[in-house]
């Protein structure tokens, strides 16, 4: 009987000893009690994650405005052609309506082309119909203005997007560095205490895995956001190129000297 009671006491103590580490391995406490290097890694990753989410939110709003206002501008641009052809007054009417679509890349491309066309036509001689006509070589000046405006708009849309790619590619490695450091501390504790029990090993390994998890949590949305924004910017860039071609065709047909 005494042996049975003793065996039960040993079992209870073993269960308490096994439960104690799990009670101590609280994720919040592990983060708060982490070593300086691992804590610095976690802070860096958390800051990168916050910045990425801010960029994602800001870019969602910006690209939504760019898409919606570009569609609105295209409606205004093509509706202004009522079947009577294009002339300077019609382009001036489209130019006057740009204040309502200031966030539209297509509108900014049109503005650059219109300003360059107006500058050329201001010194051109009138044609047989009384409308000013530009020389054939001047079309390249309008084309360059459209190309510069398109490049400027793409650069503006891409602002801060590369940071998402940087976070997506580096955050897992930063987290891995914290993981390696935590495991190294675990082995140092084993060597110092000459004890390989879970009480010695588990905290360092759990701390290391938290650093890895934070790195992945920062990298995954960053990569997804980067791919999504690159695709939408590419679509807007294609629309700007198509609009530039259409605008140049209008200029050639109605404003180029024959």
Buried (B, 14 or more C-beta within 10 A) or exposed (E): EEEEEEEEEEEEEEEEEEEEBEEBBEEEEBBEEBBEBBBBBBEBBBEBBEBBBEBBEEBBEBBEBBBEBBBBBBEBBEEBEEEEEBEBEBBEEBBEBBEEBEBBBBBBBBBBBBBBBBEBBEEBEEBEEEBBBBEEEBBEBBBEBBBEBBEBBBEEBBEBBEBBBEBBEBBBEBBBBBBEBBBBBBEEBBEEEEEEEBBBBBBBBBBBBBBBBBBEBBBBBBBEBBEBBBEBBEEBBEBBBEBBEEBBEBBEEBBBEE
